[in-house]
């Protein structure tokens, strides 16, 4: 009798679980959702290592950043899973973290507290927009060639940063040259850059994570500056530290005193998150056949709002813009169709909080190949380059050229926008001269004037 009661109670819980996530309705099962969650986490878990490695260049503590990254990923993914019921995981975005550290803090010279304020405001704008019908107008008003240039230019910038961190690119005699592969650390990075694409081509799950782990282990036996490249930690598991210095670390005073200087990148955080969310939501739901027959994303408003709230929470926890991850497609391929996939991913991010001592010892040479490959993969949009019309071809190519030659992404974006606007003006294509484009041009003009006065 007791066994039957227990069985009935368990069955009732599973039934409620099924109804909440609509598992059977989407032709899935609990076991399939769990496998999908494991797959998605494996595909994107490299961010726990790579994001802190990038943001630490802005002067923040590496261990604190590991905790903030895992927390923001866990909370953001939970919001998407429970509110929008979609198999989409969230984490600090590749690209925005590079802009945060390299452009805002190191090049512009403002504090990381101000950079967090910029991320916060970008997240608030995104959330407000997601609750209105304006999001569709912005998609239509933003020129495709500029979007293409931003994506590919940022990809090159990230790849360059990876090569530089690895020592594979160095400055000698006032010119860039290949690094000294006679140095064991540089050779280790080169091996990683050569091997990681093979793992990706073989579609090995968690290819980036395997690459980072393997190179870190090899680093235990390589000496750099008289010490092992990878220093073995005193402990592997420990309770998470509390990164109090990153929680709500906002500086509104510096933000408003440098308003016109930081405004373009604040809008960049907002716009990049918006288009990243749009592309990921469309791509993942289409791939999983979750869209309805009219091609609409289920719970679209909740999904966009979840992405915006995740960025607000991420900024409060101490990390860069939190975005929907395209690696979620790996989980969809494994059968994920509901938010239960995201619950599994969130739990795994929570578990990773206890492995911060092990994560903290990973050297730059181990993460560099992953950075290079992420940057290269972001270049996939180049296949959409339309060379039949000058306004479609010249602006994105100029963005790429200026970004890779000067490592000044903001100037590359500005020149790309200016050239696009001038071409459509000269050819009297008034319909392409949208309010969004004119606004960007004005903001970039102000940015250039202030940046040159500042430096």
Secondary structure, DSSP 8 states (H G I E B T S, - for coil): -HHHHHHHHHHHHHHHHHHHHTTTTTT--HHHHHHHHHHHHHHHTTHHHHHHHHHGGGT--HHHHHHHHHHHHHHHHHHIIIII--S--EEE-TTHHHIIIIIIIIIT---HHHHHHHHHHHHHHHHHHHTSTHHHHHHHHS-HHHHHHHHHHHHHHHHHHHHHHHTSEEEETTEEEE--TTSHHHHHHHHHHHHHHHHHHTT-TTHHHHHHHHHHHHHTT-EETTEESS---S-S-------TTTTT---HHHHHHTHHHHHHHHHHHHHHHHHHHHHHHHHHHHHTT-S-TTS--TTHHHHHHHHHHHHHHHHHHT-S-EEE-TTHHHHHHTT--SHHHHHHHHHHHHHHGGGHHHHTT--HHHHHHHHHHHHHHGGGGGGG--TTSHHHHHHHHHHHHHHHHH--HHHHHHHHHHHHHHHHHHTT-GGGS-HHHHHHHHHHHHHHHHHHHH-
